[in-house]
Amino acid sequence: MTSVMRSLLFAVVNLFHPRILWLMIWPLGLAILFWSIALVVIWAPGVAWLAAHLKEWVETGIFFVKLDTGEAMIWVAKVVVVLLAVPIIWFTALLILSMFGMQAMVDHVAARRFPQLARQHGGSTAGSVWNGLVAIAGLIALGLVSIPFWFVPPFWPLIPIVIMGWMNQRLLRYDALAEHATAEEMRLLFSSERMTMYLLGGLLAVLAYVPFLNLVVPVLFGLAFIHHLLGALEALRSAPIEGEVVRG
């Protein structure tokens, strides 16, 4: 938790640089514009389609009880669409940010906090694209697997947070290290820092639902991932090699 808070504090300081402020605006604005247009087009047929399938699923599950669930399922369908729309918008903003903004943020953080950290170029553009595709596939797969749990009251508010928490860390971690770490260092850090990355990703998923604050969280957490993982990389490289004799 200390590492998470420290990374977030460093990220907050970086937010006020003009270059970072611009990155805060245009990926999110583009994502909101795209999905707003999409929702206008698909809202009515999408809600009707989802409500019909929810109604069929519920009535199949309680076949021995006759209930008129039509109106209720329309309401549930609208709630589900809205709950899904928010993480999808933030996912799109993060995807745009990871593709077109992370390098600028890495350069910004590295120049100010890690100027001596050698760049080993363990990642690549192809690797970044592949990582983004895996994040998209994982988002879809987890969404499909979680469908039955959306109807269990204790679970449905948590489902988008859990899914987006995984997706956030998956999407941001690669580009945070691609410039500086070797491929082996990336594998080691993705394993050793897994819980911290999940925590950062989960916090990002929660704050994405907070009005006004959600305007800054994609860039804020992109910066936090960079600070945390470059700090972890620096610590990894400075750690004594196993079996090495340290002389006083």
C-alpha positions as CSV (number, residue, x, y, z in Angstrom):
1,M,0.0,0.0,0.0
2,T,2.9,2.4,0.8
3,S,4.3,1.8,-2.7
4,V,0.9,2.5,-4.3
5,M,0.4,5.7,-2.4
6,R,3.9,6.9,-3.2
7,S,3.4,6.2,-6.9
8,L,0.1,8.0,-6.9
9,L,1.7,11.0,-5.1
10,F,4.4,11.2,-7.7
11,A,1.8,10.9,-10.5
12,V,-0.3,13.8,-9.0
13,V,2.8,16.0,-9.1
14,N,3.3,15.1,-12.8
15,L,-0.3,15.9,-13.7
16,F,0.3,19.6,-13.8
17,H,2.8,19.6,-16.6
18,P,1.3,21.1,-19.8
19,R,2.3,18.0,-21.9
20,I,0.5,15.7,-19.4
21,L,-2.5,17.9,-19.2
22,W,-3.0,17.6,-22.9
23,L,-2.8,13.8,-22.6
24,M,-5.5,14.0,-20.0
25,I,-7.9,15.6,-22.4
26,W,-7.8,14.2,-25.8
27,P,-7.9,10.4,-25.4
28,L,-10.8,10.6,-23.0
29,G,-12.6,13.1,-25.1
30,L,-12.2,10.9,-28.2
31,A,-13.5,7.9,-26.3
32,I,-16.5,9.7,-24.9
33,L,-17.4,11.1,-28.4
34,F,-17.1,7.7,-30.1
35,W,-19.2,5.8,-27.5
36,S,-21.8,8.6,-27.1
37,I,-22.5,8.3,-30.8
38,A,-22.5,4.5,-30.6
39,L,-25.0,4.6,-27.7
40,V,-27.4,6.9,-29.5
41,V,-27.4,4.4,-32.4
42,I,-27.7,1.2,-30.4
43,W,-29.5,2.3,-27.2
44,A,-33.1,1.3,-28.0
45,P,-32.4,-1.9,-29.9
46,G,-29.6,-2.9,-27.6
47,V,-31.8,-2.5,-24.4
48,A,-34.7,-4.3,-26.1
49,W,-32.4,-7.2,-27.2
50,L,-30.8,-7.5,-23.7
51,A,-34.1,-7.2,-21.9
52,A,-35.6,-10.0,-24.0
53,H,-32.7,-12.3,-23.3
54,L,-32.7,-11.5,-19.6
55,K,-36.4,-12.2,-19.5
56,E,-36.0,-15.5,-21.2
57,W,-33.1,-16.5,-18.9
58,V,-35.0,-15.5,-15.7
59,E,-38.3,-17.2,-16.8
60,T,-36.4,-20.4,-17.7
61,G,-34.8,-20.4,-14.3
62,I,-38.1,-20.0,-12.5
63,F,-40.2,-22.0,-14.9
64,F,-42.5,-23.2,-12.1
65,V,-43.5,-19.6,-11.2
66,K,-45.5,-17.3,-13.5
67,L,-44.2,-13.7,-13.3
68,D,-44.5,-10.7,-15.5
69,T,-40.8,-9.7,-15.7
70,G,-41.0,-7.5,-18.8
71,E,-40.8,-4.1,-17.3
72,A,-38.3,-5.2,-14.6
73,M,-36.0,-6.7,-17.3
74,I,-36.1,-3.4,-19.3
75,W,-35.0,-1.5,-16.2
76,V,-32.3,-4.1,-15.5
77,A,-31.1,-4.0,-19.1
78,K,-30.7,-0.2,-18.9
79,V,-28.7,-0.5,-15.7
80,V,-26.4,-3.2,-17.2
81,V,-25.8,-1.1,-20.4
82,V,-24.9,2.0,-18.4
83,L,-22.6,-0.1,-16.0
84,L,-20.9,-1.6,-19.1
85,A,-20.7,1.7,-20.9
86,V,-18.5,3.4,-18.2
87,P,-15.7,0.8,-18.2
88,I,-15.9,0.4,-22.0
89,I,-15.3,4.2,-22.3
90,W,-12.4,4.1,-19.9
91,F,-11.0,1.0,-21.6
92,T,-11.1,2.9,-24.9
93,A,-9.5,5.9,-23.4
94,L,-6.8,3.8,-21.8
95,L,-6.2,1.9,-25.1
96,I,-5.8,5.2,-26.9
97,L,-3.5,6.4,-24.1
98,S,-1.4,3.3,-24.1
99,M,-0.9,3.4,-27.9
100,F,-0.3,7.1,-28.3
101,G,0.5,8.6,-24.9
102,M,2.4,6.2,-22.7
103,Q,5.8,6.8,-24.4
104,A,5.5,10.5,-23.7
105,M,4.6,9.8,-20.1
106,V,7.5,7.3,-19.7
107,D,9.9,9.8,-21.1
108,H,8.5,12.5,-18.8
109,V,8.9,10.3,-15.6
110,A,12.2,8.8,-16.6
111,A,13.8,12.2,-17.3
112,R,12.8,13.6,-13.9
113,R,13.0,10.6,-11.5
114,F,15.0,7.9,-13.2
115,P,17.6,9.6,-15.4
116,Q,20.3,7.0,-14.7
117,L,18.0,4.0,-15.5
118,A,19.4,2.3,-18.6
119,R,17.0,1.7,-21.5
120,Q,17.2,-2.0,-22.6
121,H,14.3,-1.9,-25.0
122,G,12.8,-5.2,-24.1
123,G,9.4,-4.3,-25.5
124,S,8.3,-3.4,-29.0
125,T,5.5,-1.8,-30.9
126,A,4.3,-5.3,-32.0
127,G,4.4,-6.4,-28.3
128,S,2.4,-3.4,-27.3
129,V,-0.2,-4.1,-30.0
130,W,-0.4,-7.8,-28.9
131,N,-0.7,-6.8,-25.3
132,G,-3.7,-4.5,-26.2
133,L,-5.3,-7.4,-28.2
134,V,-4.9,-9.7,-25.2
135,A,-6.5,-7.1,-22.9
136,I,-9.4,-6.7,-25.3
137,A,-9.9,-10.5,-25.6
138,G,-9.6,-10.8,-21.8
139,L,-12.2,-8.1,-21.3
140,I,-14.7,-9.9,-23.6
141,A,-14.0,-13.3,-22.1
142,L,-14.4,-12.1,-18.5
143,G,-17.5,-10.2,-19.4
144,L,-19.1,-13.3,-21.0
145,V,-18.1,-15.6,-18.1
146,S,-19.5,-13.2,-15.5
147,I,-22.9,-12.9,-17.1
148,P,-24.7,-15.2,-14.6
149,F,-23.3,-13.3,-11.6
150,W,-24.8,-10.0,-12.8
151,F,-28.1,-11.2,-11.3
152,V,-26.7,-11.9,-7.8
153,P,-27.1,-8.6,-5.8
154,P,-23.8,-8.9,-3.8
155,F,-21.8,-9.4,-6.9
156,W,-23.1,-7.2,-9.7
157,P,-21.6,-3.9,-8.5
158,L,-18.2,-5.6,-8.1
159,I,-18.1,-7.4,-11.4
160,P,-17.1,-4.4,-13.6
161,I,-14.5,-3.3,-11.0
162,V,-12.9,-6.8,-10.9
163,I,-12.9,-7.1,-14.7
164,M,-11.6,-3.6,-15.3
165,G,-9.0,-4.0,-12.5
166,W,-7.5,-6.9,-14.4
167,M,-7.7,-5.2,-17.7
168,N,-6.2,-1.9,-16.4
169,Q,-3.1,-3.5,-15.1
170,R,-2.8,-5.7,-18.2
171,L,-3.0,-2.8,-20.5
172,L,-0.7,-0.4,-18.7
173,R,2.1,-2.6,-17.3
174,Y,3.7,-3.5,-20.7
175,D,4.1,0.0,-22.0
176,A,5.3,1.3,-18.6
177,L,8.4,-1.1,-18.9
178,A,8.8,-1.7,-22.6
179,E,11.4,1.1,-23.1
180,H,13.6,0.3,-20.1
181,A,13.3,-3.3,-19.1
182,T,14.6,-6.4,-20.8
183,A,12.1,-9.1,-21.7
184,E,13.3,-11.2,-18.8
185,E,13.0,-8.2,-16.4
186,M,9.5,-7.6,-17.6
187,R,8.5,-11.2,-16.8
188,L,10.1,-11.0,-13.4
189,L,8.4,-7.8,-12.5
190,F,5.0,-8.8,-13.9
191,S,5.1,-11.7,-11.5
192,S,6.6,-10.1,-8.4
193,E,4.5,-6.9,-8.6
194,R,1.2,-8.7,-9.5
195,M,-0.7,-7.8,-6.4
196,T,0.3,-4.1,-6.4
197,M,-0.6,-3.8,-10.1
198,Y,-4.0,-5.4,-9.4
199,L,-4.5,-3.0,-6.6
200,L,-3.7,0.0,-8.8
201,G,-5.9,-1.4,-11.6
202,G,-8.8,-1.9,-9.1
203,L,-8.5,1.6,-7.8
204,L,-8.6,3.0,-11.3
205,A,-11.7,1.0,-12.0
206,V,-13.4,2.4,-8.9
207,L,-12.4,6.0,-9.6
208,A,-13.7,5.7,-13.1
209,Y,-17.2,6.0,-11.7
210,V,-16.5,9.2,-9.7
211,P,-17.7,12.3,-11.5
212,F,-15.1,14.9,-12.4
213,L,-12.3,12.8,-10.7
214,N,-12.7,10.3,-13.5
215,L,-11.5,13.0,-16.0
216,V,-8.0,12.6,-14.7
217,V,-7.7,9.0,-13.6
218,P,-6.6,7.4,-16.9
219,V,-3.5,9.6,-17.1
220,L,-3.0,9.6,-13.3
221,F,-2.9,5.8,-13.1
222,G,-0.8,5.6,-16.3
223,L,1.8,7.7,-14.5
224,A,1.4,5.7,-11.3
225,F,2.1,2.5,-13.1
226,I,5.2,4.0,-14.7
227,H,6.5,5.4,-11.4
228,H,5.9,2.1,-9.6
229,L,7.3,-0.2,-12.2
230,L,10.3,1.9,-13.1
231,G,11.0,2.1,-9.3
232,A,10.7,-1.7,-9.1
233,L,13.0,-2.1,-12.1
234,E,15.6,0.2,-10.5
235,A,15.4,-1.8,-7.2
236,L,15.7,-5.1,-9.2
237,R,18.9,-4.0,-10.9
238,S,20.5,-2.7,-7.7
239,A,19.7,-5.8,-5.7
240,P,22.7,-8.1,-5.0
241,I,23.0,-11.1,-7.3
242,E,22.3,-14.4,-5.5
243,G,25.5,-16.0,-4.5
244,E,27.5,-12.7,-5.0
245,V,29.9,-11.9,-2.2
246,V,29.5,-8.3,-1.0
247,R,32.8,-6.9,0.2
248,G,32.9,-4.1,2.8
